């Protein structure tokens, strides 16, 4: 097979799988707009819409579902294979989305959000896992990060859909549109093959060889790769308890810390709350929504930049530069609120600029690099389970930040809360500088040998 055809195969495989990321982004983003209308239709009556607590439940049950989804998916993917796990995830997406779109009551909507969450949590880890194992090492960074690109596109599309459907107030359609990528993910995945590394681990070398011949350049030595994977997969199977043992603990810590830092540095307080933050600061609703869409577009564009650079300059440079930029952005946002919470003229522009610098910097570093690294740094035998632990940490931290943000903001003010995020970002930077390894260009087997030392 020519190198060109091989490249096309890996890109198609990665792009289809990344539809899971699109659903992750869309389903987490769509709620901000849908909530405006669903609260009246599913409240006690038009005059008595849903309470704030009920609205918080609709929003955050997805995150609870994601924690559960992430915690079971790793083991499932290690046992039945990556491809079947993606297929099951797609079915759960379809069921959850249809349930939300046709819900007769608030209770059913809450169940639907939990179900969608299961799929979002599952997809968040099995997508990078599958692409990471299918991709040739020298372009793995960019391919795995197609997942992050899809997440950001999903978020942006959800904002635009909310905006476009605001006139008709059709929240059912806002939820329901996600069924399209979910069905595409399912059908696309039917035509994909199982991950070669997983096949070799299960002793199915011939099938793995057939898959690898479609995914590796002519110059690469497929037999050597199979031998290498077999060798690392012969290592004793590790139980979860052993995973916390001496050899693996450092890398487990790196994954968990990256996960926690990705959330406690504040990204989703911006992704989920920017419009209300800006309209409270005196922006008109239209201006607030527009600034939000621009922010979403910066998120997408800078992720594309990251994809182009990850395999050239490496993960560490982008992570460290991006995290520094996030701190700068947060300091600017915090400063714009010092003279009061109502932003006018120049201060409004400064605040939005700070937000854009912050989001753009996240998109070039910590956004893609977290999901990429956890797909790279773990030994094959426990890869699914270890990725699960990192993903659980990520979704739990997301949940804690999301539910406490508004209370925290009321307690210490806008300036206080954004300076707090800036401070946490600096702590993250220091940690990344000292602990995060470079993984560019190496095969997963090489990394397994090096990082276990
Ligand atoms: C994070 C999400 C976040 C998104 C924003 C992802 O990497 O895990 O929590 O909403 O990036 O682009």
Boltz pocket constraint, residues with backbone or C-beta under 6 A from the ligand:
constraints:
  - pocket:
      binder: B
      contacts: [[A, 28], [A, 148], [A, 151], [A, 152], [A, 155], [A, 262], [A, 267], [A, 268], [A, 271], [A, 299], [A, 366], [A, 367], [A, 368], [A, 371], [A, 394], [A, 398]]
      max_distance: 6.0
